[in-house]
């Protein structure tokens, strides 16, 4: 990868080592394992797996490198990059990756959270529903899109409603699995709101399920995380009634 004439290479870059292993059908065993992990769509880690040197390159440097690599992908597919319609695509994809759909990888882009005292002494649950979720499946790099429904009971601290949207957006703008996204958002809300009483339901479409593999475009995936008071059945039921879901 060449930037301004110098060669950059990320340290300890993980390389998928196929080791030439094949099964009886002549398929690479490691490829099959990767397929299985991809179809499982789960991940046990709370933190997005990032290398320590993840932000050593500037955004501009990353865009140049991604542009070059994406050009290679298109070239490999046999596409004619001199075509007017295609020639700008590597740059567009690089810019979209770094500045838009994976913008939430960089902690510097985390939304600032201003909190207020709960002057109204409102002690009931607050629900914000139908928050837009626009994310990307980390197993296939295809879109995940849907809605998030958040509830919390204030312990004396409140945040502006639009901040809930911003937290969802920040954690969505990464390569993700829906389970991790759900837990990351709840974890952040607990910290910001200084309470355990937080609940979140995400219902989302996965393009990797709709457009490849099983090709089911009608199904959605629901993930839910209930913490503190929301582990109580009655409180959970009240929340689910507000968002139109039944226990
Ligand atoms: Zn996927």
Boltz pocket constraint, residues with backbone or C-beta under 6 A from the ligand:
constraints:
  - pocket:
      binder: B
      contacts: [[A, 38], [A, 41], [A, 137], [A, 138], [A, 139], [A, 140], [A, 141], [A, 206], [A, 208], [A, 209]]
      max_distance: 6.0
